[in-house]
Amino acid sequence: MLRQKSEKLIQIFYIVFVVTFGWLFFNVIFNNMHFSYSPFVVLPIAGVWLFALYLIYRTIQKHESILVKYKVRYLIAFFVLLVITLFAVYSQLRTYPTRDFERIFTGAYNYTIAGVIEDPYLDYFYKYPNNMPLTIFLQFVFRVFYKFGFTNFYIVGALVNTFCICGTYFFLYLCCEKRLGVKQGFFALALMYLCIPIHFYISVFYTDIISMPFIPFALYISFLIQDAKNAKETILPLAGLFVVIGFGLKIKYSVAIIIIAISIDFIIRKEYKKIVAICLTVLCSFFTWSSGFDAFMYKNILDEEIAYDAATPFASWIMMSLKGDGTHDPNDNYFIWYFETHEEKNEYAWLEIRARLEEHGVLGYIRFLNQKAIRSFGSGNMDMSNTAADSPMRQGFLVECASEFGQYFTSCDNIIQGYHIMLFLSITIGALMAYKKRVAVMFPVYLSIFGLFLFLLLWESGQRYLINYTAMYMFAGTYALMQIFDRFDVMVRKKIQKNEQ
């Protein structure tokens, strides 16, 4: 049981979440200057999605006893369906990597085949060494297949993405089953399966997809540690955390958001020994993986001294996020690259940050943050037209759906947006229900979503950055929709009983 003060803190957070995301939802619908969605189109579509999910829920509820009894069989069947779906999508929506995706993929390919990365790719990694760990990982995978004579690395990359997407589904199920139940776990799988853009990213080789499974994995491990009755029961989960989580953090630093959310949850619960163990494990894991990646990188690919001065500082992303609509601006990169040393790059980035903040002013900055939030959360398509369908290998039906200038793009985009706002509103209502029912179990899930929101206010805007936290959306959406549907069923039963009387 939580103590009264801890419970109050969680209650206050739920209120803050409802107010923030309620206001954001209103703006996404009626003040969305970044995306041209008509509320008269997407709101009815959201209603259709809600009804369809209600039917799915009732079907799962009706067969709950069978699902519980044969859950392993049904899980296997679902993952077979998922893999078939992913490769069916891949067969129709294969794309050539472009921009950052192309540099990472080609860098891994060149190192696998020639044992060296040359310019312009080498210059890219000097400027963006944060993408080097994924390149190193991919080239190790490519080498394994290359030794067996398999050289179609596009398919190898798709296999890696499939593994990561399936891993995300698996740990999402485990999280929901652990805290909500088997029925809810299967509903969460169905909810995520209907998130169309995730499948469209099967041929995009980037950190957003690769880092996806680490978020629900970390949350599931925290549940195991939280439920442990003694120190011995925490050893295996901590060992799993040590082996895996540092890799995820190195691939994508935003994985740290779920670690912070978990840590705050443990602190509020006053489980200090467990949080110390988790934090030490995560830090040791991160530095272990960092040491391994850095040792390989500086020995085989980059010169450490040159890399230190050439790297684009993190302040550069904060700087560019304060201009225009907060999205990526290559001109800011060229401005930073003009300076030669690491210290100069940092100094002038922070000078520009202060200048842009002063230009906004207090009220102007608040309005700007509101538009940045809309820019990041205002569309559910996860920027698929600029990534998943940017450079198709062949024209097909799904390309026409995912490409901005495709024949079916508008219809597909509206369907996706209807799903997005349905889930967005449901999650907000779910936070309100968690507040009323004093449900502490959903706190770290909602806190991680709120943490992502704060991160994107500070960082570069973009709906693609929602991808690796999709599992947390689905977890919160599962809780929310179950509460909504159960309450609706109770209301219907009461009305029927009243009419019979």
C-alpha positions as CSV (number, residue, x, y, z in Angstrom):
1,M,0.0,0.0,0.0
2,L,1.2,3.5,-0.8
3,R,1.4,6.0,2.0
4,Q,-1.0,9.0,2.0
5,K,1.6,11.6,0.9
6,S,2.8,9.4,-1.9
7,E,-0.7,8.8,-3.1
8,K,-1.4,12.5,-3.1
9,L,1.7,13.1,-5.3
10,I,0.4,10.5,-7.8
11,Q,-3.1,12.1,-7.7
12,I,-1.6,15.5,-8.4
13,F,0.4,14.1,-11.4
14,Y,-2.8,12.6,-12.9
15,I,-4.5,16.0,-12.7
16,V,-1.5,17.6,-14.4
17,F,-1.6,15.0,-17.1
18,V,-5.3,15.3,-17.7
19,V,-5.2,19.1,-17.9
20,T,-2.1,19.1,-20.2
21,F,-3.1,16.4,-22.6
22,G,-6.8,17.5,-22.5
23,W,-5.6,21.0,-23.7
24,L,-3.3,19.4,-26.2
25,F,-6.1,17.2,-27.6
26,F,-8.3,20.3,-28.0
27,N,-5.5,22.1,-29.9
28,V,-4.8,19.0,-32.1
29,I,-8.4,19.0,-33.2
30,F,-9.2,22.7,-33.5
31,N,-5.9,24.5,-33.6
32,N,-3.7,22.2,-35.7
33,M,-1.9,24.6,-38.0
34,H,0.7,22.0,-38.9
35,F,-1.5,19.2,-40.3
36,S,-4.6,19.7,-42.4
37,Y,-7.1,17.3,-40.7
38,S,-10.7,18.2,-40.8
39,P,-12.4,17.4,-37.4
40,F,-15.6,16.6,-39.3
41,V,-13.7,13.7,-41.0
42,V,-11.4,12.4,-38.3
43,L,-13.8,12.6,-35.4
44,P,-16.3,10.2,-37.0
45,I,-13.5,7.9,-38.0
46,A,-12.3,7.9,-34.4
47,G,-15.8,6.9,-33.4
48,V,-15.7,4.0,-35.8
49,W,-12.4,2.9,-34.4
50,L,-13.8,3.0,-30.9
51,F,-16.8,0.9,-31.9
52,A,-14.5,-1.6,-33.6
53,L,-12.3,-1.9,-30.5
54,Y,-15.4,-2.4,-28.4
55,L,-16.3,-5.4,-30.5
56,I,-12.8,-6.7,-30.2
57,Y,-12.9,-6.2,-26.5
58,R,-16.3,-8.0,-26.2
59,T,-14.9,-10.9,-28.3
60,I,-11.9,-11.2,-26.0
61,Q,-14.0,-11.0,-22.9
62,K,-16.4,-13.7,-24.2
63,H,-13.5,-16.1,-24.8
64,E,-11.4,-15.0,-21.8
65,S,-11.4,-18.5,-20.2
66,I,-10.1,-20.1,-23.4
67,L,-7.4,-17.4,-23.8
68,V,-6.2,-18.0,-20.2
69,K,-6.2,-21.7,-20.6
70,Y,-4.4,-21.8,-24.0
71,K,-2.6,-18.5,-23.8
72,V,0.7,-19.8,-25.1
73,R,-0.9,-21.3,-28.2
74,Y,-2.8,-18.0,-28.9
75,L,0.4,-16.0,-28.4
76,I,2.3,-18.1,-30.8
77,A,-0.6,-17.8,-33.3
78,F,-0.6,-14.0,-32.9
79,F,3.1,-13.6,-33.4
80,V,3.0,-15.9,-36.5
81,L,0.2,-13.5,-37.8
82,L,2.4,-10.5,-36.9
83,V,5.5,-11.8,-38.7
84,I,3.4,-12.6,-41.8
85,T,1.8,-9.1,-41.7
86,L,5.2,-7.4,-41.4
87,F,6.7,-9.3,-44.4
88,A,3.5,-8.8,-46.4
89,V,3.9,-5.1,-45.8
90,Y,7.7,-5.3,-46.6
91,S,6.9,-7.0,-49.9
92,Q,4.8,-4.0,-50.9
93,L,6.5,-1.1,-49.1
94,R,10.3,-1.7,-49.5
95,T,12.2,1.5,-49.6
96,Y,15.7,2.6,-50.3
97,P,17.2,4.2,-47.2
98,T,17.7,8.0,-47.5
99,R,19.3,10.7,-45.3
100,D,20.4,9.4,-41.9
101,F,18.9,6.0,-42.6
102,E,21.0,5.7,-45.8
103,R,24.2,6.7,-44.0
104,I,23.7,4.2,-41.2
105,F,22.7,1.4,-43.5
106,T,25.4,2.1,-46.1
107,G,28.0,2.6,-43.4
108,A,27.2,-0.8,-41.9
109,Y,27.2,-2.3,-45.4
110,N,30.6,-0.8,-46.4
111,Y,32.3,-1.9,-43.2
112,T,30.9,-5.4,-43.7
113,I,32.1,-5.7,-47.3
114,A,35.2,-3.6,-47.4
115,G,36.2,-3.4,-43.7
116,V,36.2,0.4,-43.9
117,I,33.8,3.4,-43.9
118,E,34.8,6.2,-46.3
119,D,33.6,9.7,-47.0
120,P,30.9,11.1,-47.2
121,Y,29.7,8.5,-44.7
122,L,32.8,8.8,-42.5
123,D,32.3,12.5,-42.3
124,Y,28.7,12.0,-41.3
125,F,29.7,9.7,-38.4
126,Y,32.3,12.2,-37.2
127,K,29.5,14.8,-37.0
128,Y,26.9,12.4,-35.6
129,P,28.8,9.7,-33.5
130,N,25.5,9.1,-31.6
131,N,24.4,7.0,-34.7
132,M,27.6,4.9,-34.6
133,P,26.4,2.3,-32.1
134,L,23.5,1.3,-34.4
135,T,25.9,1.1,-37.4
136,I,28.3,-1.1,-35.4
137,F,25.4,-3.3,-34.3
138,L,24.1,-3.7,-37.9
139,Q,27.5,-4.5,-39.3
140,F,27.9,-7.3,-36.8
141,V,24.5,-8.7,-37.9
142,F,25.4,-8.2,-41.6
143,R,28.7,-10.1,-41.1
144,V,26.9,-13.1,-39.6
145,F,24.7,-13.4,-42.7
146,Y,27.6,-12.5,-45.0
147,K,29.6,-15.5,-43.8
148,F,26.8,-17.8,-44.9
149,G,26.8,-16.1,-48.4
150,F,23.7,-14.0,-47.8
151,T,24.2,-10.5,-49.2
152,N,20.7,-9.0,-49.5
153,F,21.2,-6.8,-46.5
154,Y,17.8,-5.0,-47.0
155,I,16.1,-8.3,-46.0
156,V,18.6,-8.7,-43.1
157,G,17.7,-5.2,-41.9
158,A,14.0,-6.0,-42.2
159,L,14.6,-9.2,-40.1
160,V,16.3,-7.0,-37.4
161,N,13.3,-4.6,-37.5
162,T,10.9,-7.6,-37.3
163,F,12.7,-8.9,-34.2
164,C,12.5,-5.5,-32.5
165,I,8.9,-5.0,-33.3
166,C,7.9,-8.5,-32.2
167,G,10.0,-7.9,-29.0
168,T,8.0,-4.7,-28.3
169,Y,4.7,-6.6,-28.7
170,F,6.0,-9.4,-26.4
171,F,7.1,-7.2,-23.5
172,L,4.0,-5.1,-23.9
173,Y,1.9,-8.2,-23.4
174,L,4.0,-9.3,-20.4
175,C,3.6,-5.8,-18.8
176,C,-0.2,-5.8,-19.3
177,E,-0.6,-9.4,-18.2
178,K,1.5,-8.7,-15.1
179,R,-0.5,-5.6,-13.9
180,L,-3.9,-5.8,-15.6
181,G,-4.5,-9.5,-16.6
182,V,-4.3,-11.9,-19.5
183,K,-7.4,-10.5,-21.2
184,Q,-5.9,-7.1,-21.1
185,G,-2.6,-8.4,-22.5
186,F,-4.3,-9.8,-25.6
187,F,-6.3,-6.6,-26.0
188,A,-3.1,-4.6,-25.9
189,L,-1.7,-6.8,-28.7
190,A,-4.8,-6.1,-30.8
191,L,-4.5,-2.4,-30.0
192,M,-0.9,-2.2,-31.2
193,Y,-1.5,-4.4,-34.2
194,L,-4.0,-1.8,-35.5
195,C,-1.4,1.0,-35.3
196,I,-0.7,1.0,-39.0
197,P,2.4,3.2,-39.2
198,I,4.4,0.8,-37.0
199,H,4.1,-1.9,-39.7
200,F,5.1,0.7,-42.4
201,Y,8.4,1.2,-40.7
202,I,9.5,-2.4,-41.4
203,S,12.1,-1.2,-44.0
204,V,13.4,1.9,-42.1
205,F,16.8,1.2,-40.5
206,Y,17.0,3.7,-37.6
207,T,17.2,4.1,-33.9
208,D,13.4,4.7,-33.5
209,I,12.5,1.1,-34.3
210,I,15.6,-0.6,-32.9
211,S,15.0,1.0,-29.5
212,M,11.3,0.1,-29.2
213,P,11.5,-3.1,-27.2
214,F,13.8,-1.7,-24.5
215,I,11.0,0.6,-23.1
216,P,8.5,-2.2,-22.2
217,F,11.4,-4.5,-21.3
218,A,12.6,-2.0,-18.6
219,L,9.1,-1.5,-17.3
220,Y,8.5,-5.3,-17.1
221,I,11.8,-5.8,-15.2
222,S,10.7,-3.0,-12.8
223,F,7.4,-4.9,-12.1
224,L,9.4,-8.0,-11.3
225,I,11.7,-6.1,-8.9
226,Q,8.7,-4.3,-7.4
227,D,7.0,-7.6,-6.7
228,A,10.1,-9.4,-5.4
229,K,9.7,-10.4,-1.7
230,N,13.4,-10.6,-1.0
231,A,16.9,-9.8,-2.4
232,K,17.3,-13.2,-4.0
233,E,14.2,-12.6,-6.2
234,T,15.7,-9.4,-7.6
235,I,19.0,-10.9,-8.8
236,L,17.7,-12.4,-12.0
237,P,15.7,-9.3,-13.1
238,L,18.7,-7.0,-12.3
239,A,20.9,-9.3,-14.3
240,G,18.6,-9.1,-17.2
241,L,18.5,-5.3,-16.9
242,F,22.3,-5.2,-16.8
243,V,22.7,-7.4,-19.9
244,V,20.2,-5.5,-22.0
245,I,19.3,-2.0,-21.0
246,G,22.7,-0.3,-21.6
247,F,22.5,-1.4,-25.2
248,G,19.1,0.3,-25.6
249,L,20.3,3.5,-23.9
250,K,23.3,3.6,-26.2
251,I,21.2,3.1,-29.3
252,K,18.6,5.9,-28.3
253,Y,19.1,8.1,-25.3
254,S,15.4,8.8,-25.0
255,V,15.1,5.2,-23.5
256,A,16.3,7.0,-20.3
257,I,12.8,8.5,-20.0
258,I,11.3,5.2,-18.9
259,I,14.2,4.7,-16.5
260,I,13.6,8.1,-14.9
261,A,9.8,7.3,-14.7
262,I,10.6,3.9,-13.0
263,S,13.0,5.6,-10.6
264,I,10.4,8.2,-9.6
265,D,7.8,5.5,-9.1
266,F,10.2,3.6,-6.7
267,I,11.1,6.8,-4.9
268,I,7.4,7.7,-4.3
269,R,6.9,4.2,-3.0
270,K,9.9,4.7,-0.7
271,E,11.6,1.5,-2.0
272,Y,15.0,3.1,-1.7
273,K,17.1,-0.1,-1.7
274,K,15.5,-1.3,-4.9
275,I,15.9,2.0,-6.7
276,V,19.5,2.2,-5.7
277,A,20.0,-1.4,-7.1
278,I,18.2,-0.4,-10.3
279,C,20.1,2.8,-10.8
280,L,23.5,1.2,-10.2
281,T,22.6,-1.7,-12.6
282,V,21.5,0.7,-15.3
283,L,24.6,2.9,-14.9
284,C,27.0,-0.1,-15.0
285,S,25.2,-1.5,-18.0
286,F,25.3,1.8,-19.9
287,F,29.0,2.3,-19.2
288,T,29.8,-1.3,-20.1
289,W,28.1,-1.1,-23.4
290,S,29.6,2.4,-24.0
291,S,33.0,1.1,-23.3
292,G,32.5,-1.8,-25.8
293,F,31.1,0.4,-28.5
294,D,33.7,3.2,-28.0
295,A,36.6,0.7,-28.0
296,F,35.4,-0.8,-31.3
297,M,34.6,2.6,-32.8
298,Y,37.8,4.4,-32.0
299,K,40.0,1.4,-32.8
300,N,38.5,0.6,-36.2
301,I,36.5,3.6,-37.6
302,L,36.9,7.0,-36.0
303,D,39.9,8.9,-34.7
304,E,39.0,9.8,-31.1
305,E,40.6,13.3,-31.0
306,I,39.0,14.3,-34.3
307,A,35.7,12.9,-33.3
308,Y,35.6,14.9,-30.0
309,D,35.9,18.3,-31.9
310,A,33.8,17.2,-35.0
311,A,30.8,15.9,-33.1
312,T,27.6,18.0,-33.2
313,P,26.8,18.9,-29.6
314,F,23.4,18.1,-28.0
315,A,22.9,21.8,-27.5
316,S,22.6,22.1,-31.3
317,W,19.3,20.1,-31.3
318,I,17.9,22.4,-28.5
319,M,19.0,25.4,-30.5
320,M,17.3,24.3,-33.7
321,S,14.1,23.4,-31.7
322,L,13.7,27.1,-30.8
323,K,13.2,28.2,-34.4
324,G,10.4,28.0,-36.9
325,D,8.1,25.0,-35.9
326,G,10.9,23.3,-33.9
327,T,11.7,20.7,-36.5
328,H,15.1,19.8,-37.9
329,D,16.9,22.7,-39.6
330,P,20.0,21.8,-41.6
331,N,21.1,25.5,-41.6
332,D,21.6,25.3,-37.9
333,N,23.9,22.3,-38.4
334,Y,26.0,24.2,-40.9
335,F,26.2,27.1,-38.5
336,I,27.5,24.8,-35.7
337,W,29.9,22.9,-38.0
338,Y,31.6,26.2,-38.9
339,F,33.3,26.2,-35.5
340,E,36.3,23.9,-35.2
341,T,36.5,22.8,-31.6
342,H,34.0,21.1,-29.3
343,E,34.1,24.0,-26.8
344,E,33.4,26.6,-29.6
345,K,30.5,24.6,-30.9
346,N,28.9,24.3,-27.4
347,E,29.6,28.0,-26.6
348,Y,28.0,29.4,-29.7
349,A,25.1,26.9,-29.5
350,W,24.2,28.1,-26.0
351,L,24.7,31.8,-27.1
352,E,22.2,31.2,-29.9
353,I,19.8,29.4,-27.5
354,R,19.8,32.4,-25.1
355,A,19.3,34.8,-28.1
356,R,16.3,32.8,-29.4
357,L,14.7,32.6,-26.0
358,E,15.0,36.4,-25.5
359,E,13.5,36.9,-29.0
360,H,10.5,34.8,-28.0
361,G,9.9,36.4,-24.7
362,V,8.0,34.6,-21.9
363,L,4.5,34.6,-23.4
364,G,5.8,34.1,-26.9
365,Y,7.8,31.1,-25.7
366,I,4.7,29.6,-24.1
367,R,2.8,30.0,-27.3
368,F,5.7,28.5,-29.2
369,L,5.8,25.4,-26.9
370,N,2.1,24.9,-27.5
371,Q,2.7,24.8,-31.2
372,K,5.8,22.5,-30.7
373,A,3.6,20.1,-28.8
374,I,1.0,20.1,-31.6
375,R,3.8,19.6,-34.1
376,S,5.0,16.5,-32.3
377,F,1.6,15.0,-31.2
378,G,-0.7,16.4,-33.8
379,S,-0.5,13.6,-36.3
380,G,-0.6,9.8,-35.8
381,N,1.2,9.0,-39.1
382,M,4.6,9.2,-37.5
383,D,6.0,11.1,-40.5
384,M,5.6,7.9,-42.6
385,S,5.5,9.8,-45.9
386,N,9.0,11.3,-45.3
387,T,10.5,8.0,-44.0
388,A,8.7,4.8,-44.7
389,A,7.6,5.8,-48.2
390,D,10.3,8.3,-49.1
391,S,12.1,6.2,-51.7
392,P,10.1,3.1,-52.7
393,M,11.8,0.2,-54.5
394,R,8.7,-0.3,-56.5
395,Q,5.3,1.3,-56.8
396,G,2.4,-0.5,-55.2
397,F,-0.8,-0.1,-53.3
398,L,0.8,0.5,-49.9
399,V,3.2,3.1,-51.4
400,E,0.1,4.9,-52.7
401,C,-1.2,4.8,-49.1
402,A,1.9,5.9,-47.4
403,S,3.4,8.4,-49.8
404,E,2.3,12.0,-49.5
405,F,1.5,12.2,-53.2
406,G,0.0,8.8,-53.4
407,Q,-3.5,8.1,-54.7
408,Y,-4.8,6.8,-51.4
409,F,-2.7,8.8,-49.0
410,T,-5.4,11.2,-47.8
411,S,-7.8,8.4,-47.0
412,C,-5.2,6.3,-45.3
413,D,-3.9,9.4,-43.4
414,N,-7.4,10.2,-42.1
415,I,-7.9,6.6,-41.0
416,I,-4.6,6.7,-39.1
417,Q,-5.4,10.1,-37.6
418,G,-8.8,8.9,-36.4
419,Y,-7.1,6.1,-34.6
420,H,-4.5,8.5,-33.2
421,I,-7.0,10.9,-31.7
422,M,-9.2,8.1,-30.4
423,L,-6.3,6.7,-28.5
424,F,-5.1,10.1,-27.4
425,L,-8.5,11.0,-25.9
426,S,-8.9,7.6,-24.4
427,I,-5.5,7.8,-22.6
428,T,-6.5,11.3,-21.3
429,I,-9.8,9.9,-20.0
430,G,-7.9,6.9,-18.6
431,A,-5.7,9.2,-16.5
432,L,-8.8,10.9,-15.1
433,M,-10.2,7.4,-14.2
434,A,-6.9,6.5,-12.6
435,Y,-7.2,9.7,-10.5
436,K,-10.7,8.9,-9.4
437,K,-10.0,5.3,-8.6
438,R,-6.6,6.1,-7.0
439,V,-4.8,3.6,-9.3
440,A,-1.1,3.8,-8.6
441,V,-0.1,0.9,-10.9
442,M,-0.5,3.1,-14.1
443,F,1.7,5.9,-12.7
444,P,5.0,5.0,-14.3
445,V,3.3,4.4,-17.7
446,Y,1.6,7.8,-17.7
447,L,4.8,9.4,-16.3
448,S,6.9,8.0,-19.2
449,I,4.4,9.5,-21.7
450,F,4.5,12.8,-19.9
451,G,8.3,12.6,-19.9
452,L,8.3,12.1,-23.6
453,F,6.1,15.1,-24.0
454,L,8.5,17.3,-21.9
455,F,11.5,15.9,-23.9
456,L,9.9,16.9,-27.2
457,L,9.2,20.4,-25.9
458,L,12.9,20.7,-25.3
459,W,14.3,18.7,-28.2
460,E,13.6,18.7,-32.0
461,S,9.9,18.4,-32.8
462,G,8.6,15.5,-34.8
463,Q,5.9,12.9,-34.6
464,R,8.5,10.2,-35.6
465,Y,9.9,10.4,-32.1
466,L,6.6,8.9,-30.7
467,I,7.6,5.5,-32.3
468,N,9.7,4.0,-29.6
469,Y,7.2,4.9,-26.9
470,T,4.3,3.4,-28.8
471,A,4.2,0.4,-26.3
472,M,3.5,2.9,-23.4
473,Y,0.7,4.5,-25.4
474,M,-0.8,1.0,-25.9
475,F,-0.4,0.1,-22.3
476,A,-2.2,3.3,-21.2
477,G,-4.7,2.9,-24.0
478,T,-5.5,-0.7,-22.9
479,Y,-6.2,0.4,-19.3
480,A,-8.3,3.4,-20.5
481,L,-10.4,1.6,-23.0
482,M,-11.1,-1.3,-20.7
483,Q,-12.3,1.1,-18.1
484,I,-14.5,3.0,-20.6
485,F,-15.9,-0.3,-22.1
486,D,-16.6,-1.8,-18.7
487,R,-18.4,1.3,-17.5
488,F,-20.4,1.4,-20.7
489,D,-21.5,-2.2,-20.2
490,V,-22.5,-1.5,-16.6
491,M,-24.6,1.5,-17.8
492,V,-26.3,-0.7,-20.5
493,R,-27.1,-3.5,-18.0
494,K,-28.6,-1.0,-15.5
495,K,-30.7,0.5,-18.2
496,I,-32.0,-2.9,-19.4
497,Q,-32.8,-3.9,-15.8
498,K,-34.6,-0.6,-15.3
499,N,-36.7,-1.1,-18.5
500,E,-37.5,-4.7,-17.4
501,Q,-38.8,-3.4,-14.1
